[in-house]
Each structure stands twice: as structure tokens, then as C-alpha cells.
Amino acid sequence: MHGINHVVESDIVETAELALFLGKHFVISNHNFPLYSVNEVQQIVEGDSRLIKRGADFLAHAIIDALVDNVMPTIDSISDVAEEIEEEVIRQPHKNVLNSILKLKRSSLRVHRIMAPQREVFSRLSHSEFPVVKEESQVFYRDVYGHVVRVSDLN
């Protein structure tokens, strides 16, 4: 799965990959950059063990849901930058605006490239395709799928 790398300061959105391995009684995650979503779920688990007691599939869902939810602030930021560029073009057009437009376009394309392919993955996780995801957890994966569809459609 992919999410936003919020640690890197850049004019263009940086993404991060999260490898997630789900078994009947375990979840293993691997990533090269700190991810807010993983840290957020880790803090929740350390403070309250109920999340783990619901099973590995539910823990994996919590990580995935947080990863997808952390994309929205980036989409909002891209939208804000687009509005600023529009105002700049109207007020005082100049060459720097073209550079800003290209950076915005690259950021938008990066977010779209990471979110669009994940739609299929989350759809499969939410529809009984993997026995490791219990039936009662599938509704939560459907919710994540809905978020991914909305995010990829916004972009």
C-alpha cells in the first residue's frame, strides 16, 4: 500500500510505501519512512489492548484506515495551492506561476498514482476473497474502500 510521506519537506508531494503482511494471528508492517498512520495505531494499541483482541485482520484494518485518512490533508493542501495559483494568475500573471502549476500537477498525479491502484486491493479485502479477513471485519474494509474511491475521485 502507499500513503503520503509527511516527514519530507518538499514542494511536490512525496509518497511512502507500506508493506503489510496479514496472517491469522499476526500483522507485520515494513516501511522506510516514519508513517503517521502506523505511529497512530501503535499509540492506540499501547494505550488500550482492545484493538489487538479483535484480531489481526482488525489491526491491519486500523493501520490501513489511518493510512488512507492521512491522504486527505494532502488533497486539501493541493486544493488550497490550486486556489492560490488561480488568484495569482488573475492578479499578476508571470513565469513563476507556470512552475507552481507544474509542481501542483506533479503532486496531484503522484497522489492519484498511489490511490487508484489500491481501489482493487481494498475491494478484494472487503469481499470474502481472503479467508484471513473475517466476515465481521469486511464491513470495515468496505469503509476504507469507500474512502479510497472518494480520494481517488477527488484527485
C-alpha positions as CSV (number, residue, x, y, z in Angstrom):
1,M,0.0,0.0,0.0
2,H,1.0,3.6,-0.4
3,G,0.4,6.7,1.6
4,I,1.8,10.2,1.9
5,N,5.3,10.8,3.3
6,H,4.5,13.7,5.7
7,V,8.1,13.8,7.1
8,V,9.8,15.1,3.9
9,E,9.5,18.8,3.2
10,S,9.0,19.3,-0.5
11,D,7.1,21.4,-3.0
12,I,6.0,18.2,-4.6
13,V,4.1,15.5,-2.6
14,E,6.3,12.6,-1.6
15,T,4.8,9.2,-1.2
16,A,5.8,6.2,1.0
17,E,5.2,2.5,0.6
18,L,3.9,0.4,3.4
19,A,4.3,-3.4,3.1
20,L,1.7,-5.1,5.2
21,F,1.6,-8.9,5.8
22,L,-1.5,-10.3,7.4
23,G,-1.8,-13.7,8.8
24,K,-4.5,-15.3,11.0
25,H,-2.7,-14.2,14.2
26,F,-0.2,-11.6,13.1
27,V,0.4,-8.3,11.3
28,I,3.8,-7.3,10.1
29,S,4.4,-3.9,8.6
30,N,7.5,-2.6,6.9
31,H,8.2,0.9,5.7
32,N,11.3,3.1,5.0
33,F,9.9,6.3,6.3
34,P,8.0,7.1,9.5
35,L,4.3,6.9,8.8
36,Y,1.8,8.8,10.9
37,S,-0.8,6.1,10.4
38,V,1.5,3.3,11.9
39,N,2.6,5.5,14.8
40,E,-1.0,6.5,15.5
41,V,-2.2,2.9,15.6
42,Q,0.8,1.9,17.7
43,Q,0.0,4.5,20.3
44,I,-3.7,3.4,20.4
45,V,-2.6,-0.2,20.9
46,E,-0.1,0.7,23.6
47,G,-2.8,2.6,25.5
48,D,-5.7,0.1,25.0
49,S,-5.3,-3.6,24.1
50,R,-8.9,-4.0,22.9
51,L,-7.8,-3.3,19.3
52,I,-5.5,-6.3,19.3
53,K,-8.1,-8.5,20.9
54,R,-10.4,-8.0,17.9
55,G,-7.9,-9.9,15.8
56,A,-5.1,-9.4,13.3
57,D,-7.5,-8.5,10.5
58,F,-9.0,-5.7,12.5
59,L,-5.5,-4.4,13.5
60,A,-4.5,-4.4,9.8
61,H,-7.7,-2.5,9.0
62,A,-6.8,0.1,11.6
63,I,-3.4,0.7,10.0
64,I,-4.9,0.8,6.5
65,D,-7.7,3.1,7.6
66,A,-5.3,5.6,9.2
67,L,-3.0,5.4,6.1
68,V,-5.9,6.3,3.8
69,D,-7.3,9.0,6.2
70,N,-3.8,10.7,6.2
71,V,-4.1,11.3,2.5
72,M,-7.0,13.8,2.9
73,P,-4.9,16.6,4.4
74,T,-2.6,16.4,1.4
75,I,-5.6,16.6,-1.0
76,D,-6.9,19.6,0.9
77,S,-3.4,21.3,0.7
78,I,-3.3,20.7,-3.1
79,S,-6.7,22.3,-3.4
80,D,-5.6,25.3,-1.4
81,V,-2.4,25.7,-3.5
82,A,-4.6,25.5,-6.7
83,E,-6.8,28.3,-5.4
84,E,-3.7,30.4,-4.6
85,I,-2.3,29.9,-8.1
86,E,-5.7,30.9,-9.6
87,E,-5.7,34.1,-7.6
88,E,-2.1,34.8,-8.6
89,V,-2.7,34.3,-12.3
90,I,-5.7,36.7,-12.1
91,R,-3.9,39.4,-10.1
92,Q,-0.4,39.3,-11.6
93,P,0.5,36.6,-14.1
94,H,4.2,35.8,-14.5
95,K,6.6,32.9,-15.3
96,N,6.8,31.6,-11.7
97,V,3.1,30.7,-11.9
98,L,3.9,28.2,-14.6
99,N,6.4,26.5,-12.3
100,S,3.9,26.4,-9.5
101,I,1.3,24.9,-11.8
102,L,3.7,22.1,-12.8
103,K,4.6,21.3,-9.2
104,L,0.9,21.2,-8.3
105,K,0.2,18.9,-11.3
106,R,3.1,16.5,-10.3
107,S,1.8,16.4,-6.7
108,S,-1.8,15.6,-7.9
109,L,-0.6,12.9,-10.3
110,R,1.5,11.3,-7.5
111,V,-1.4,11.1,-5.2
112,H,-3.6,9.7,-8.0
113,R,-1.0,7.1,-9.0
114,I,-0.8,5.7,-5.4
115,M,-4.5,5.7,-4.7
116,A,-6.1,4.5,-7.9
117,P,-4.4,1.0,-7.9
118,Q,-5.3,0.5,-4.3
119,R,-9.0,0.5,-5.1
120,E,-8.8,-3.0,-6.4
121,V,-6.8,-4.2,-3.3
122,F,-9.3,-2.8,-0.9
123,S,-12.2,-4.1,-2.9
124,R,-10.8,-7.6,-2.7
125,L,-10.1,-7.3,1.0
126,S,-13.7,-6.3,1.6
127,H,-15.4,-9.1,-0.4
128,S,-14.6,-12.5,1.1
129,E,-11.6,-13.1,-1.2
130,F,-9.1,-13.7,1.6
131,P,-10.0,-16.1,4.4
132,V,-7.7,-14.3,6.8
133,V,-10.2,-11.4,6.8
134,K,-13.2,-12.4,8.9
135,E,-16.7,-11.7,7.7
136,E,-17.4,-9.3,10.6
137,S,-14.2,-7.3,9.6
138,Q,-15.2,-7.0,6.0
139,V,-17.6,-4.1,6.6
140,F,-14.7,-2.0,7.9
141,Y,-12.6,-2.8,4.8
142,R,-15.6,-1.7,2.7
143,D,-15.5,1.6,4.6
144,V,-11.8,2.0,3.7
145,Y,-12.6,1.1,0.1
146,G,-15.2,3.9,0.1
147,H,-12.6,6.4,1.3
148,V,-10.1,5.3,-1.3
149,V,-12.7,5.7,-4.0
150,R,-13.5,9.2,-2.8
151,V,-9.9,10.2,-2.5
152,S,-9.0,8.9,-6.0
153,D,-12.1,10.6,-7.4
154,L,-11.2,14.0,-5.8
155,N,-7.8,13.9,-7.5
